[in-house]
Amino acid sequence: MNPETLLQLHAVSSADLRRQADEFRLVPRAPRKGLRTQLGWTMVELGLRLIPNRPTLMPHSPRTA
């Protein structure tokens, strides 16, 4: 194939790909923040359920951290 023809075909296809990429970027996406937050709080709740309930010996136990 002639190099000039190949270069023109490449230019046309790259312009088409750029146009498709621009259209794809304009599509609004749903925020993922809600799902991530919900999953995080579910993991915290599960962790709190796994901790055994022990009565403290002192009414105000000292903090260690």
C-alpha positions as CSV (number, residue, x, y, z in Angstrom):
1,M,0.0,0.0,0.0
2,N,1.2,3.5,-0.8
3,P,2.6,5.2,2.4
4,E,0.6,8.4,1.7
5,T,-2.7,6.4,1.5
6,L,-1.8,4.6,4.7
7,L,-1.0,7.9,6.4
8,Q,-4.4,9.3,5.4
9,L,-6.2,6.2,6.6
10,H,-4.4,6.5,9.9
11,A,-5.3,10.2,10.2
12,V,-9.0,9.5,9.5
13,S,-9.2,6.6,12.0
14,S,-7.3,8.5,14.7
15,A,-9.7,11.5,14.3
16,D,-12.7,9.1,14.6
17,L,-11.2,7.5,17.7
18,R,-10.6,11.0,19.2
19,R,-14.2,11.9,18.5
20,Q,-15.5,8.8,20.1
21,A,-13.3,9.4,23.2
22,D,-14.7,12.9,23.5
23,E,-18.3,11.6,23.3
24,F,-17.5,9.0,25.9
25,R,-16.1,11.6,28.3
26,L,-19.2,13.6,28.1
27,V,-21.4,10.8,29.4
28,P,-22.3,11.6,33.0
29,R,-21.4,8.8,35.5
30,A,-23.2,7.9,38.6
31,P,-21.3,8.8,41.7
32,R,-19.6,5.8,43.4
33,K,-19.3,7.6,46.7
34,G,-22.6,6.2,48.0
35,L,-21.7,2.6,47.5
36,R,-18.2,3.0,49.0
37,T,-19.6,4.7,52.0
38,Q,-22.3,2.2,52.5
39,L,-19.8,-0.7,52.3
40,G,-17.5,1.0,54.7
41,W,-20.2,1.5,57.4
42,T,-21.3,-2.1,56.9
43,M,-17.8,-3.3,57.6
44,V,-17.6,-1.1,60.7
45,E,-20.9,-2.5,61.9
46,L,-19.8,-6.1,61.3
47,G,-16.5,-5.4,63.2
48,L,-18.4,-4.0,66.1
49,R,-20.6,-7.1,66.3
50,L,-17.5,-9.3,66.4
51,I,-16.0,-7.5,69.4
52,P,-17.2,-9.2,72.6
53,N,-19.2,-7.1,75.1
54,R,-17.1,-7.1,78.3
55,P,-18.1,-5.0,81.3
56,T,-15.3,-2.5,82.2
57,L,-13.8,-2.8,85.7
58,M,-13.5,1.0,86.2
59,P,-16.2,3.4,85.4
60,H,-13.8,5.5,83.4
61,S,-11.2,3.3,81.8
62,P,-8.0,5.0,80.7
63,R,-7.5,5.5,77.0
64,T,-4.6,3.7,75.5
65,A,-4.4,5.4,72.1
